[in-house]
Amino acid sequence: MNKTQIKELYTLLSAERPDPKSELNFSTPFELLVAVMLSAQATDKSVNLATEKLFADANTPQAILALGQEGLENYIRTIGLYRSKAKHVLAACKILCEQYSGSVPRDYESLVSLPGVGSKTAKVVLNVAFGEPTIAVDTHIFRVANRTGLAPGNSPDEVSEKLSKITPPEFLKNAHHWLLLHGRYCCKARKPLCSQCPISHLCTSDEKTL
């Protein structure tokens, strides 16, 4: 896509969702960090059901550490890979308490140094909790970027780098949400809703089902 088409794509997606929000429920940067860590290979709905009870009882690094491995598992066992996720969350909480006074750091390098926190999780936290113009690439965004021709790439990191370069500055803050939600509800993996798609005329995909 050229610059004019890219700007039109984001303009149309922004008009559809003027004020996009994360579908994970949270009230603090720490709650968001935990929710995103738990969301790998799980639905936002399943994470929200678990964290609603967890955060009511423990929503700080200190409180979650006090639960211990078994205690934390009891809250999140309905989420896939809950044992390893509980281990990572507890290890991250320990570091947050020891090195950051229980606060979530606001820089990328510190975030990815935490156990269980990869590039995607760090960028989501920076964008959603702190308003940084980062673009985390999940399966939805990876699919949309490649399928439409917006920012084709062979890996999430490659797509993220391309999106960061080509996205107009005025759209950077919300680009992550617009592309994710478009992929989740319209540009679906198996049956994309091309006839309802606001950017179908810009899409170069051979899979279009108009």
DRENPA-3360 file (N, C-alpha, C; in nm, 2 decimals, always signed):
BEGIN
1 = MNKTQIKE = +0.08/-0.12/+0.00/+0.00/+0.00/+0.00/+0.09/+0.13/+0.00 ~ +0.04/+0.23/-0.07/+0.11/+0.35/-0.06/+0.07/+0.44/+0.05 ~ +0.13/+0.55/+0.08/+0.10/+0.63/+0.19/-0.05/+0.68/+0.20 ~ -0.10/+0.71/+0.08/-0.24/+0.76/+0.08/-0.33/+0.65/+0.11 ~ -0.31/+0.53/+0.07/-0.39/+0.41/+0.10/-0.38/+0.38/+0.25 ~ -0.26/+0.38/+0.30/-0.24/+0.35/+0.44/-0.32/+0.45/+0.53 ~ -0.31/+0.58/+0.50/-0.38/+0.68/+0.57/-0.53/+0.65/+0.56 ~ -0.58/+0.62/+0.44/-0.73/+0.59/+0.43/-0.77/+0.47/+0.51;
9 = LYTLLSAE = -0.69/+0.37/+0.51/-0.72/+0.25/+0.59/-0.74/+0.28/+0.74 ~ -0.64/+0.35/+0.79/-0.65/+0.39/+0.93/-0.77/+0.49/+0.96 ~ -0.79/+0.58/+0.87/-0.90/+0.67/+0.88/-1.04/+0.60/+0.89 ~ -1.05/+0.49/+0.80/-1.18/+0.42/+0.80/-1.19/+0.33/+0.93 ~ -1.08/+0.27/+0.97/-1.09/+0.19/+1.09/-1.11/+0.27/+1.22 ~ -1.05/+0.39/+1.22/-1.08/+0.48/+1.33/-1.22/+0.54/+1.33 ~ -1.28/+0.56/+1.22/-1.42/+0.60/+1.21/-1.51/+0.49/+1.27 ~ -1.48/+0.37/+1.24/-1.56/+0.26/+1.29/-1.55/+0.24/+1.44;
17 = RPDPKSEL = -1.43/+0.27/+1.50/-1.41/+0.26/+1.64/-1.33/+0.38/+1.69 ~ -1.40/+0.49/+1.71/-1.33/+0.61/+1.75/-1.25/+0.61/+1.88 ~ -1.30/+0.53/+1.97/-1.23/+0.52/+2.10/-1.21/+0.37/+2.14 ~ -1.12/+0.30/+2.07/-1.10/+0.16/+2.10/-1.04/+0.13/+2.23 ~ -1.08/+0.02/+2.29/-1.04/-0.01/+2.43/-0.99/-0.16/+2.43 ~ -0.90/-0.19/+2.52/-0.87/-0.33/+2.54/-0.99/-0.41/+2.59 ~ -1.01/-0.53/+2.55/-1.12/-0.61/+2.60/-1.08/-0.69/+2.73 ~ -0.96/-0.67/+2.77/-0.92/-0.73/+2.90/-0.96/-0.63/+3.01;
25 = NFSTPFEL = -1.02/-0.68/+3.12/-1.06/-0.59/+3.23/-0.94/-0.57/+3.33 ~ -0.92/-0.44/+3.36/-0.81/-0.41/+3.45/-0.84/-0.27/+3.50 ~ -0.77/-0.23/+3.62/-0.79/-0.10/+3.67/-0.65/-0.04/+3.70 ~ -0.54/-0.12/+3.69/-0.41/-0.06/+3.72/-0.31/-0.12/+3.62 ~ -0.19/-0.06/+3.60/-0.09/-0.12/+3.51/-0.06/-0.26/+3.55 ~ -0.05/-0.29/+3.68/-0.02/-0.42/+3.73/-0.12/-0.52/+3.69 ~ -0.25/-0.49/+3.71/-0.36/-0.58/+3.67/-0.35/-0.61/+3.52 ~ -0.32/-0.51/+3.44/-0.31/-0.53/+3.30/-0.20/-0.62/+3.26;
33 = LVAVMLSA = -0.08/-0.60/+3.33/+0.03/-0.69/+3.30/+0.00/-0.83/+3.33 ~ -0.07/-0.86/+3.44/-0.10/-1.00/+3.48/-0.20/-1.05/+3.38 ~ -0.30/-0.97/+3.34/-0.41/-1.02/+3.25/-0.35/-1.05/+3.11 ~ -0.25/-0.97/+3.06/-0.19/-1.00/+2.93/-0.11/-1.12/+2.94 ~ -0.03/-1.14/+3.05/+0.05/-1.26/+3.07/-0.04/-1.39/+3.07 ~ -0.16/-1.38/+3.13/-0.25/-1.49/+3.13/-0.32/-1.51/+3.00 ~ -0.32/-1.41/+2.91/-0.41/-1.42/+2.79/-0.34/-1.50/+2.68 ~ -0.22/-1.54/+2.69/-0.15/-1.62/+2.58/-0.23/-1.75/+2.56;
41 = QATDKSVN = -0.27/-1.77/+2.44/-0.34/-1.90/+2.40/-0.47/-1.91/+2.48 ~ -0.53/-1.80/+2.52/-0.66/-1.80/+2.59/-0.74/-1.69/+2.54 ~ -0.87/-1.70/+2.56/-0.96/-1.59/+2.52/-0.96/-1.48/+2.63 ~ -0.99/-1.36/+2.59/-1.01/-1.25/+2.68/-1.12/-1.28/+2.78 ~ -1.22/-1.34/+2.73/-1.34/-1.37/+2.82/-1.30/-1.46/+2.93 ~ -1.22/-1.57/+2.90/-1.18/-1.66/+3.00/-1.08/-1.59/+3.10 ~ -1.00/-1.51/+3.06/-0.91/-1.43/+3.14/-0.99/-1.34/+3.24 ~ -1.08/-1.27/+3.18/-1.16/-1.18/+3.26/-1.24/-1.25/+3.37;
49 = LATEKLFA = -1.29/-1.37/+3.34/-1.37/-1.44/+3.44/-1.28/-1.48/+3.56 ~ -1.15/-1.52/+3.52/-1.06/-1.56/+3.63/-1.01/-1.44/+3.71 ~ -0.97/-1.33/+3.64/-0.91/-1.22/+3.71/-1.02/-1.14/+3.79 ~ -1.14/-1.15/+3.75/-1.25/-1.08/+3.83/-1.24/-1.13/+3.98 ~ -1.22/-1.25/+4.00/-1.21/-1.31/+4.13/-1.07/-1.29/+4.19 ~ -0.97/-1.31/+4.11/-0.83/-1.29/+4.15/-0.81/-1.15/+4.20 ~ -0.84/-1.05/+4.12/-0.81/-0.91/+4.15/-0.89/-0.86/+4.27 ~ -1.01/-0.92/+4.29/-1.09/-0.88/+4.41/-1.02/-0.92/+4.54;
57 = DANTPQAI = -0.93/-1.02/+4.53/-0.86/-1.07/+4.65/-0.72/-1.03/+4.65 ~ -0.66/-1.02/+4.53/-0.51/-0.99/+4.52/-0.48/-0.92/+4.39 ~ -0.45/-0.79/+4.40/-0.43/-0.72/+4.28/-0.30/-0.63/+4.29 ~ -0.21/-0.68/+4.38/-0.07/-0.62/+4.38/+0.03/-0.73/+4.38 ~ +0.15/-0.70/+4.34/+0.26/-0.80/+4.34/+0.27/-0.87/+4.48 ~ +0.26/-0.79/+4.59/+0.28/-0.84/+4.72/+0.17/-0.94/+4.75 ~ +0.04/-0.90/+4.72/-0.07/-0.99/+4.75/-0.07/-1.12/+4.67 ~ -0.03/-1.11/+4.55/-0.02/-1.23/+4.47/+0.09/-1.32/+4.51;
65 = LALGQEGL = +0.20/-1.26/+4.55/+0.31/-1.35/+4.61/+0.26/-1.42/+4.74 ~ +0.18/-1.35/+4.81/+0.13/-1.42/+4.94/+0.04/-1.54/+4.91 ~ -0.02/-1.54/+4.79/-0.10/-1.66/+4.75/-0.02/-1.78/+4.73 ~ +0.10/-1.77/+4.68/+0.18/-1.88/+4.65/+0.14/-1.95/+4.52 ~ +0.21/-2.05/+4.48/+0.19/-2.12/+4.35/+0.05/-2.18/+4.35 ~ +0.02/-2.26/+4.45/-0.11/-2.34/+4.46/-0.23/-2.24/+4.47 ~ -0.21/-2.14/+4.55/-0.31/-2.04/+4.58/-0.35/-1.96/+4.45 ~ -0.25/-1.92/+4.37/-0.27/-1.85/+4.25/-0.33/-1.95/+4.14;
73 = ENYIRTIG = -0.29/-2.07/+4.14/-0.34/-2.17/+4.05/-0.49/-2.19/+4.07 ~ -0.54/-2.18/+4.19/-0.68/-2.20/+4.22/-0.77/-2.10/+4.15 ~ -0.71/-1.98/+4.13/-0.79/-1.87/+4.07/-0.78/-1.88/+3.92 ~ -0.68/-1.94/+3.86/-0.66/-1.93/+3.71/-0.66/-2.07/+3.65 ~ -0.70/-2.17/+3.72/-0.70/-2.30/+3.66/-0.79/-2.33/+3.54 ~ -0.88/-2.24/+3.52/-0.97/-2.25/+3.40/-0.90/-2.19/+3.27 ~ -0.79/-2.13/+3.29/-0.71/-2.08/+3.18/-0.61/-2.18/+3.13 ~ -0.59/-2.19/+3.00/-0.49/-2.28/+2.95/-0.35/-2.25/+3.00;
81 = LYRSKAKH = -0.27/-2.36/+3.02/-0.13/-2.35/+3.07/-0.12/-2.27/+3.20 ~ -0.22/-2.29/+3.29/-0.23/-2.21/+3.41/-0.11/-2.24/+3.51 ~ -0.06/-2.36/+3.51/+0.06/-2.39/+3.60/+0.18/-2.30/+3.56 ~ +0.22/-2.31/+3.44/+0.34/-2.23/+3.39/+0.31/-2.08/+3.40 ~ +0.19/-2.04/+3.37/+0.15/-1.90/+3.38/+0.16/-1.85/+3.53 ~ +0.11/-1.93/+3.62/+0.12/-1.90/+3.76/+0.27/-1.88/+3.81 ~ +0.35/-1.97/+3.76/+0.49/-1.97/+3.79/+0.56/-1.84/+3.74 ~ +0.52/-1.80/+3.62/+0.58/-1.68/+3.56/+0.53/-1.55/+3.63;
89 = VLAACKIL = +0.40/-1.55/+3.66/+0.34/-1.44/+3.73/+0.41/-1.42/+3.87 ~ +0.42/-1.52/+3.94/+0.49/-1.52/+4.07/+0.63/-1.47/+4.06 ~ +0.70/-1.52/+3.96/+0.84/-1.48/+3.95/+0.85/-1.33/+3.91 ~ +0.76/-1.29/+3.82/+0.76/-1.15/+3.79/+0.72/-1.06/+3.91 ~ +0.63/-1.10/+3.99/+0.59/-1.03/+4.11/+0.71/-1.01/+4.20 ~ +0.79/-1.12/+4.22/+0.90/-1.11/+4.30/+1.00/-1.01/+4.26 ~ +1.03/-1.00/+4.13/+1.12/-0.90/+4.07/+1.06/-0.76/+4.09 ~ +0.93/-0.75/+4.06/+0.87/-0.62/+4.08/+0.88/-0.56/+4.22;
97 = CEQYSGSV = +0.86/-0.65/+4.32/+0.88/-0.61/+4.46/+1.02/-0.58/+4.49 ~ +1.12/-0.66/+4.44/+1.26/-0.64/+4.48/+1.33/-0.53/+4.41 ~ +1.29/-0.51/+4.28/+1.36/-0.41/+4.20/+1.28/-0.28/+4.17 ~ +1.15/-0.29/+4.17/+1.07/-0.17/+4.13/+0.97/-0.13/+4.23 ~ +0.99/-0.16/+4.36/+0.90/-0.12/+4.47/+0.76/-0.15/+4.44 ~ +0.73/-0.26/+4.37/+0.60/-0.31/+4.35/+0.53/-0.24/+4.23 ~ +0.60/-0.15/+4.16/+0.54/-0.08/+4.05/+0.58/-0.15/+3.91 ~ +0.50/-0.13/+3.81/+0.53/-0.18/+3.68/+0.62/-0.08/+3.61;
105 = PRDYESLV = +0.74/-0.12/+3.56/+0.83/-0.03/+3.49/+0.77/+0.02/+3.36 ~ +0.81/+0.14/+3.32/+0.75/+0.20/+3.20/+0.84/+0.20/+3.08 ~ +0.94/+0.11/+3.08/+1.03/+0.10/+2.97/+1.03/-0.04/+2.92 ~ +1.05/-0.05/+2.79/+1.05/-0.18/+2.72/+1.15/-0.28/+2.77 ~ +1.27/-0.24/+2.79/+1.38/-0.34/+2.83/+1.35/-0.40/+2.97 ~ +1.30/-0.31/+3.06/+1.27/-0.36/+3.19/+1.15/-0.46/+3.19 ~ +1.05/-0.43/+3.11/+0.94/-0.52/+3.10/+0.97/-0.65/+3.04 ~ +1.05/-0.66/+2.93/+1.08/-0.79/+2.87/+1.18/-0.87/+2.95;
113 = SLPGVGSK = +1.24/-0.80/+3.05/+1.33/-0.88/+3.14/+1.26/-0.96/+3.25 ~ +1.13/-0.93/+3.26/+1.04/-1.00/+3.36/+1.01/-1.14/+3.31 ~ +1.01/-1.24/+3.39/+0.97/-1.38/+3.35/+0.83/-1.38/+3.29 ~ +0.82/-1.45/+3.18/+0.69/-1.46/+3.11/+0.64/-1.34/+3.04 ~ +0.73/-1.24/+3.03/+0.69/-1.12/+2.95/+0.77/-1.11/+2.83 ~ +0.71/-1.13/+2.71/+0.77/-1.11/+2.58/+0.75/-0.98/+2.52 ~ +0.79/-0.97/+2.40/+0.77/-0.84/+2.33/+0.63/-0.79/+2.32 ~ +0.54/-0.89/+2.28/+0.40/-0.85/+2.27/+0.34/-0.80/+2.39;
121 = TAKVVLNV = +0.36/-0.87/+2.50/+0.31/-0.83/+2.63/+0.36/-0.69/+2.67 ~ +0.49/-0.67/+2.66/+0.55/-0.55/+2.70/+0.49/-0.43/+2.62 ~ +0.47/-0.45/+2.49/+0.42/-0.34/+2.40/+0.27/-0.32/+2.44 ~ +0.20/-0.42/+2.47/+0.06/-0.40/+2.51/+0.05/-0.31/+2.64 ~ +0.13/-0.35/+2.73/+0.13/-0.27/+2.86/+0.18/-0.13/+2.84 ~ +0.28/-0.11/+2.76/+0.33/+0.03/+2.73/+0.22/+0.11/+2.66 ~ +0.15/+0.05/+2.57/+0.05/+0.12/+2.49/-0.08/+0.14/+2.57 ~ -0.13/+0.04/+2.63/-0.26/+0.05/+2.69/-0.25/+0.11/+2.83;
129 = AFGEPTIA = -0.15/+0.08/+2.91/-0.14/+0.13/+3.05/-0.08/+0.27/+3.05 ~ +0.02/+0.29/+2.96/+0.10/+0.42/+2.97/+0.08/+0.51/+2.84 ~ +0.00/+0.47/+2.75/-0.02/+0.55/+2.63/+0.09/+0.57/+2.53 ~ +0.19/+0.47/+2.54/+0.30/+0.48/+2.45/+0.26/+0.43/+2.31 ~ +0.31/+0.49/+2.20/+0.27/+0.45/+2.06/+0.34/+0.33/+2.01 ~ +0.32/+0.22/+2.08/+0.37/+0.09/+2.04/+0.27/+0.01/+1.97 ~ +0.31/-0.09/+1.89/+0.22/-0.17/+1.81/+0.26/-0.32/+1.84 ~ +0.18/-0.38/+1.93/+0.21/-0.52/+1.96/+0.14/-0.60/+1.86;
137 = VDTHIFRV = +0.20/-0.71/+1.81/+0.14/-0.79/+1.70/+0.10/-0.93/+1.76 ~ -0.03/-0.95/+1.76/-0.08/-1.08/+1.80/-0.12/-1.16/+1.67 ~ -0.19/-1.27/+1.68/-0.23/-1.35/+1.57/-0.32/-1.27/+1.48 ~ -0.41/-1.19/+1.54/-0.51/-1.11/+1.46/-0.44/-1.00/+1.38 ~ -0.35/-0.93/+1.44/-0.28/-0.82/+1.37/-0.19/-0.88/+1.26 ~ -0.12/-0.99/+1.30/-0.03/-1.05/+1.20/-0.11/-1.09/+1.07 ~ -0.23/-1.15/+1.10/-0.31/-1.19/+0.98/-0.36/-1.07/+0.90 ~ -0.41/-0.97/+0.97/-0.46/-0.85/+0.90/-0.35/-0.78/+0.82;
145 = ANRTGLAP = -0.23/-0.76/+0.88/-0.12/-0.70/+0.82/-0.07/-0.77/+0.69 ~ -0.07/-0.90/+0.70/-0.03/-0.98/+0.58/-0.14/-1.00/+0.48 ~ -0.26/-1.02/+0.52/-0.37/-1.05/+0.43/-0.41/-0.93/+0.35 ~ -0.41/-0.81/+0.41/-0.45/-0.69/+0.34/-0.34/-0.63/+0.26 ~ -0.21/-0.67/+0.29/-0.10/-0.61/+0.22/-0.05/-0.48/+0.29 ~ -0.10/-0.45/+0.41/-0.06/-0.33/+0.48/+0.08/-0.34/+0.53 ~ +0.12/-0.45/+0.59/+0.26/-0.46/+0.63/+0.30/-0.61/+0.64 ~ +0.32/-0.67/+0.52/+0.35/-0.81/+0.52/+0.48/-0.84/+0.58;
153 = GNSPDEVS = +0.49/-0.96/+0.65/+0.61/-1.00/+0.72/+0.60/-1.15/+0.76 ~ +0.72/-1.20/+0.78/+0.73/-1.35/+0.82/+0.72/-1.37/+0.97 ~ +0.73/-1.27/+1.05/+0.73/-1.29/+1.19/+0.66/-1.17/+1.26 ~ +0.60/-1.19/+1.38/+0.54/-1.08/+1.45/+0.63/-0.96/+1.47 ~ +0.76/-0.98/+1.50/+0.85/-0.87/+1.51/+0.87/-0.80/+1.39 ~ +0.88/-0.87/+1.27/+0.90/-0.80/+1.14/+0.78/-0.72/+1.11 ~ +0.66/-0.77/+1.13/+0.53/-0.70/+1.11/+0.52/-0.57/+1.20 ~ +0.56/-0.59/+1.33/+0.56/-0.48/+1.42/+0.65/-0.37/+1.38;
161 = EKLSKITP = +0.77/-0.40/+1.34/+0.86/-0.30/+1.29/+0.81/-0.23/+1.17 ~ +0.75/-0.30/+1.07/+0.70/-0.24/+0.95/+0.58/-0.14/+0.99 ~ +0.49/-0.19/+1.07/+0.37/-0.11/+1.11/+0.42/+0.02/+1.18 ~ +0.52/+0.01/+1.27/+0.57/+0.13/+1.34/+0.62/+0.23/+1.24 ~ +0.68/+0.18/+1.13/+0.74/+0.27/+1.03/+0.64/+0.34/+0.94 ~ +0.54/+0.26/+0.90/+0.44/+0.31/+0.80/+0.32/+0.37/+0.85 ~ +0.29/+0.35/+0.98/+0.17/+0.41/+1.04/+0.18/+0.56/+1.06 ~ +0.09/+0.64/+1.01/+0.10/+0.78/+1.03/+0.10/+0.81/+1.18;
169 = PEFLKNAH = +0.18/+0.91/+1.23/+0.19/+0.94/+1.37/+0.06/+0.96/+1.44 ~ -0.04/+1.02/+1.38/-0.16/+1.05/+1.44/-0.25/+0.92/+1.47 ~ -0.21/+0.81/+1.41/-0.28/+0.68/+1.43/-0.20/+0.58/+1.51 ~ -0.08/+0.62/+1.55/+0.01/+0.52/+1.62/-0.05/+0.47/+1.75 ~ -0.10/+0.56/+1.83/-0.14/+0.52/+1.97/-0.25/+0.41/+1.96 ~ -0.35/+0.42/+1.87/-0.46/+0.33/+1.87/-0.45/+0.22/+1.76 ~ -0.34/+0.22/+1.68/-0.33/+0.13/+1.57/-0.34/-0.01/+1.61 ~ -0.28/-0.05/+1.73/-0.28/-0.18/+1.78/-0.43/-0.23/+1.80;
177 = HWLLLHGR = -0.51/-0.14/+1.86/-0.65/-0.18/+1.89/-0.73/-0.19/+1.76 ~ -0.71/-0.09/+1.67/-0.79/-0.10/+1.55/-0.77/-0.22/+1.46 ~ -0.64/-0.26/+1.45/-0.60/-0.37/+1.37/-0.65/-0.50/+1.44 ~ -0.63/-0.51/+1.57/-0.67/-0.63/+1.65/-0.82/-0.65/+1.64 ~ -0.89/-0.55/+1.67/-1.04/-0.57/+1.67/-1.09/-0.59/+1.53 ~ -1.03/-0.53/+1.43/-1.07/-0.56/+1.29/-1.05/-0.71/+1.26 ~ -0.93/-0.76/+1.30/-0.90/-0.90/+1.28/-0.99/-1.00/+1.36 ~ -1.03/-0.96/+1.48/-1.11/-1.04/+1.57/-1.26/-1.05/+1.52;
185 = YCCKARKP = -1.31/-0.94/+1.47/-1.45/-0.93/+1.44/-1.49/-0.93/+1.29 ~ -1.40/-0.89/+1.21/-1.43/-0.88/+1.06/-1.33/-0.96/+0.98 ~ -1.20/-0.94/+0.99/-1.11/-1.01/+0.90/-1.07/-1.14/+0.97 ~ -1.17/-1.23/+0.99/-1.15/-1.35/+1.07/-1.06/-1.45/+0.99 ~ -1.00/-1.54/+1.07/-0.91/-1.64/+1.00/-0.98/-1.73/+0.90 ~ -1.09/-1.78/+0.94/-1.16/-1.88/+0.85/-1.26/-1.82/+0.76 ~ -1.34/-1.74/+0.81/-1.45/-1.68/+0.73/-1.45/-1.53/+0.74 ~ -1.36/-1.46/+0.67/-1.36/-1.31/+0.68/-1.48/-1.25/+0.62;
193 = LCSQCPIS = -1.53/-1.15/+0.69/-1.66/-1.09/+0.65/-1.63/-0.97/+0.55 ~ -1.58/-1.01/+0.44/-1.53/-0.92/+0.34/-1.64/-0.82/+0.29 ~ -1.77/-0.87/+0.28/-1.88/-0.79/+0.23/-1.91/-0.68/+0.33 ~ -1.87/-0.70/+0.46/-1.90/-0.59/+0.56/-1.77/-0.51/+0.59 ~ -1.66/-0.54/+0.52/-1.53/-0.48/+0.56/-1.52/-0.34/+0.51 ~ -1.49/-0.24/+0.59/-1.48/-0.10/+0.55/-1.35/-0.07/+0.46 ~ -1.26/-0.17/+0.47/-1.13/-0.14/+0.39/-1.11/-0.25/+0.28 ~ -1.22/-0.31/+0.24/-1.21/-0.42/+0.14/-1.15/-0.37/+0.01;
201 = HLCTSDEK = -1.18/-0.24/-0.03/-1.14/-0.19/-0.15/-0.99/-0.16/-0.15 ~ -0.93/-0.16/-0.03/-0.78/-0.14/-0.02/-0.71/-0.27/-0.01 ~ -0.78/-0.38/+0.03/-0.72/-0.51/+0.05/-0.67/-0.58/-0.07 ~ -0.55/-0.63/-0.07/-0.50/-0.70/-0.19/-0.51/-0.85/-0.18 ~ -0.58/-0.90/-0.08/-0.59/-1.05/-0.06/-0.66/-1.12/-0.17 ~ -0.60/-1.24/-0.20/-0.67/-1.33/-0.29/-0.78/-1.41/-0.23 ~ -0.80/-1.39/-0.09/-0.90/-1.47/-0.02/-1.03/-1.39/-0.01 ~ -1.04/-1.27/-0.06/-1.16/-1.19/-0.05/-1.28/-1.27/-0.10;
209 = TL = -1.39/-1.26/-0.02/-1.51/-1.33/-0.05/-1.63/-1.24/-0.08 ~ -1.60/-1.14/-0.16/-1.71/-1.04/-0.19/-1.81/-1.10/-0.28;
% end
